[in-house]
Amino acid sequence: MWELLTAEGKYIENGAVGYFYRDFGMPLDNLIGTVEIFAGTDISCAQCHDDPFHEWTQYQFYESAAYFVQIEMSKRDSAIQEYINKIKKEIYDAAEDPNNPSISEEVKKKSRGLSGQIQQFLNASQMAVKIKSDNKLKLPSTYKYEDAKPNDVVGARVLVGKWENANKSNLRLDFADWFLNKEFFAQNFVNRAWGYTFGAPLISPVENFTVKKDQPEYKVLVTLGKIFERMNYDVNLFMSSLYKTQMFQRQAWTGKDLSLYRFEGPVYRRLRAEQLWDSILVLVLDDVNYFDLGYYVEAYKKLMTIDFEKLTKDQAIELRESYQKLGGQKYREAKKYKQYNLVRAACVGEVGGATADLLKMFGRSDRELIGSSNVEGSVTQVISFVNGPFSAIVTNKESRMMRELARIENKNERTDYVFRSILQRLPTVVERSLFEKYDTEILIWALLNSQEFKFN
């Protein structure tokens, strides 16, 4: 979290700056998202007026926002813009040359479009998060409360308690330090982690939870928060601890009314889109972590490192073409099944491609809003399992499962292997007798379509 909130520089050098570019030009929205995600508190109402349901005032909201007013998200400086304008003009003038009447309207149209594309590409190479220490935040002109006047300059002050701002030239550092020293940061994380692991958080809702000492879950939340702190905020270590608990090993709770749930075991729920896809890959690949985007990232960095003083029109056009080609090479080293890239969900881009479309169908977040993923079922999801790519990917002859099955001659052993691989258990007597007359591919199809595979 600290690295995100204090990120600086170009995104080709420091990917964490994308946290601010995601809300480019909307610093107040970025603050709302930051507090919601990392503190489990919704302060969005206080952006426009004192919150009638919480203690947050509009003035407090702007005091918090003042920690981030020094951020400048720039695309270019004036000198670089001159180079961009010069190159654009050369491209445009070449197409509009009155001394060359043979240039068709189609060529002119393409050249105009190329000019705009070149500018977008060159601008992208210069995107950066910088700190401008003398930036000040003012209250909105519509401010109506008596504690200040419209357009007054607001100083940076934390939401809760007291904190000495020691970094006047970069106030974000103070905000991040304060955040990590507050217990609600750890408690918010463990509440979300608990909900992710078991299907229901200790305190609901996760985006705006309040801890009360008389709640039975209070001691659990406080204790887990302290454990997370002692783990030095190691997410993987903490999550593995939850998975090793007796509660996680118990039979899933199948009730429909979560108000009656008392943490008897994990809540029975459908796997997330990413979990479903990665579970399929485990059956297909020898190593699900084989794919590495490192080569693509390095090639992208090299391409976007531009010396503008030496850049010519032809070089700019060539760079833009290389950029387009690079996008098509992102998955060149990925194993494939037809149009699907067999890489973990974490490596699949947000838009474009059959694999991304499949994940979206099953509820993967589009990252337009916080927490926009879902596990709701649909007819298209059912059809995709019954008559779609999943069983075909698993049963293709190159898959890990089919290669292993080719070595097993005994019918019962083959059935056992399929059950253990897909459902993590052996078949019952009834199941064994039911499937003994069917081919192994039919058994795989049936188990992949079972609720036991798709649900926790």
Secondary structure by P-SEA (a helix, b strand, c coil): ccccccccccccccccaaaaaaacccaaaaaaaaaaaacccccccccccccccccccaaaaaaaaccccccccccccaaaaaaaaaaaaaaaaaaaccccccccaaaaaaaaaaaaaaaaaaaaacbbbbbbccbbbbccccccccccccccccccccccccccccccccaaaaaaaaaaacaaaaaaaaaaaaaaaccccccccccbbbbbccccaaaaaaaaaaaaaaacccaaaaaaaaaaccccccccccccccccccccccccccccaaaaaaaaaaacccccccccaaaaaaaaaaaaccccccccaaaaaaaaaaaaaaaaaccccccccccccccccccccccccaaaaaaaaaccccccccccccccccaaaaaaaacccaaaaaaccccaaaaaaaacccaaaaaaaaaaacccccccaaaaaacccccaaaaaaaaaaccccccc
